[in-house]
């Protein structure tokens, strides 16, 4: 019985700047299915409004409130704990954090900063960690599928700082159970009635399974042969977003109502 | 019975560009003691001749052949295995590797690259690792004591790439047993007759203990209170290089000859 759907964006709906084959039709079908949907992403190379613009440009019709991002979860955490962040984030994400006090920082925040991962800023972060500042990260993803191939995501830099300072990061995006549950709370859906679709076997699918959801791994985006082994028998594997939505709609039809 | 001495350089003899108090006299005493000596360093921010120049400028009188560096061990490894390196190293170390073929690289080499740790080069390295290239590192050091405080060493970037590509680096400098044994081979000394002095509890002292040497931890350089706990009862703790050399000379006098 499936009553709500979470989906990853990059690698599931598109790669680089191009919609994946069948993705437009699949999203359309899903949004018309009556099932509540949230697009959940650790993507932190752009703001939510930039993500929306990009989706619209590619032809997806997704309401803004259906998008739930890890940077949004970070914002909420910083506000709740009244923290002053030292940010290592992508230049395009700076606007999302423009309203935070940043002098005398007392927490390190890592996003998928791309070219902003530089020695000097990482070293400043390291020194703050040594002084006891906690380390927050939008995710622990190892890599993502960029337009020219697999590329380093935030995870390796998080792991490096953890190793340097002998500390552990608090991950606020996927695969944290709190993140999945936060998205489900918005659509009023229990974990055992929800399914998560993603191309990252560890962060999307294993994370969802551990948070009590079902998980579907798609063989697009960053998927690499053998990734199925990570999700064992609990997860479902689908060729792409089209096949995953087809499977969900069948499950929905099978459900006794 | 001590018949040979290995010493770390940065943080033991000097910090930044300044000799530590008592270090000049201690090195002088050690070099006159008759004990064979090697200065063993993972330092990879400069070539051996630059290290020598710096030592001379600070007043140390150390013969070139007494210095044994991790980049020298890397050079030897690359030659022996006929490898074409993709180098992420400090700009000042480039000269040391100028004679290697670097087109179509089939191995990734990490040094303490400092500002040369950039997203683009790390991403290129990551893609080579995914294609099966091995990962070599001059060390796994977490940090070193720079003139303005503790700073990130090569280890965190090594750990990040290991995490990203799901691989393990081959460390050719300290704490690899082979590195200590290579230095001891030069002075014809067995591990159980040798002692290593360092400010890095993990890389210098634990590494030496595991390689069968004795180990002395000095409370200078990157030493932080509590580091003693890492080396347990096996290692010796000395206030600084002066006290460590004093201890060694006593041990030497006590030895039955």
Interface residues (C-beta under 8 A of the other chain):
Chain A: X113 X114 X115 X116 X117 X118 X119 X120 X122 X123 X126 X127 X130 X142 X143 X149 X150 X151 X152 X155 X156 X157 X159 X160 X161 X162 X163 X164 X165 X166
Chain B: X113 X114 X115 X116 X117 X118 X119 X120 X122 X123 X126 X127 X130 X142 X143 X149 X150 X151 X152 X155 X156 X157 X159 X160 X161 X162 X163 X164 X165 X166
